[in-house]
Amino acid sequence: MTDSALKHLQDLPLTSVEFSNCKKLTDDALSHLKGIPLTSLNLFGCRRLTNHALSHLKGISLTGVNFSFCDKLTDEALSHLKGMPLTSIFLIATG
């Protein structure tokens, strides 16, 4: 899965997506999620994503996220989740 593949999701009424272990996804990939009525996002093991990736989630009403094993995310990444109606967050780290 690459960043450009996510462009094809923009017109779908998805509420949940899972991109587990998509090692080619970069920060730009998440910009393609704008306008999708997502409530759940699983990015387990997407190791190239950085804090900037989460800035693309602004305006999405997520209730659940999984950023486990996203090794480049830091404490600052959580600031991008402010104002979301989250009820669950999974953040498992490698070490």
FENFEN-V654867 format. One record per residue. N is the residue number from 0. PSI is psi as a letter, one per 40 degrees, with the letter a starting at -180 (999 if undefined). NEAR is the number of other C-alpha atoms within 12 Angstrom. Layout:
N_PSI_NEAR + N_PSI_NEAR
//
This chain:
0_h_18 + 1_i_21 + 2_d_25 + 3_d_19 + 4_d_20 + 5_e_27 + 6_d_20 + 7_e_17 + 8_e_24 + 9_d_21 + 10_e_14 + 11_i_18 + 12_f_16 + 13_i_21 + 14_e_22 + 15_h_24 + 16_i_25 + 17_h_23 + 18_f_31 + 19_h_22 + 20_f_23 + 21_g_24 + 22_e_22 + 23_e_22 + 24_h_29 + 25_a_30 + 26_d_30 + 27_d_26 + 28_d_34 + 29_e_38 + 30_d_27 + 31_e_27 + 32_e_39 + 33_h_27 + 34_e_23 + 35_h_30 + 36_f_23 + 37_i_32 + 38_e_28 + 39_h_30 + 40_h_33 + 41_h_30 + 42_f_39 + 43_h_30 + 44_e_28 + 45_g_33 + 46_e_27 + 47_e_28 + 48_h_34 + 49_a_29 + 50_d_27 + 51_d_25 + 52_d_34 + 53_e_37 + 54_d_26 + 55_e_25 + 56_e_35 + 57_h_25 + 58_e_22 + 59_h_33 + 60_g_26 + 61_h_33 + 62_e_24 + 63_h_26 + 64_i_34 + 65_h_33 + 66_f_39 + 67_h_27 + 68_f_27 + 69_g_37 + 70_d_25 + 71_e_24 + 72_h_32 + 73_a_21 + 74_d_17 + 75_d_16 + 76_d_23 + 77_d_26 + 78_d_18 + 79_e_23 + 80_e_30 + 81_h_19 + 82_e_16 + 83_i_23 + 84_f_19 + 85_h_21 + 86_e_16 + 87_h_18 + 88_h_22 + 89_h_22 + 90_g_24 + 91_h_17 + 92_i_18 + 93_d_14 + 94_999_8
//
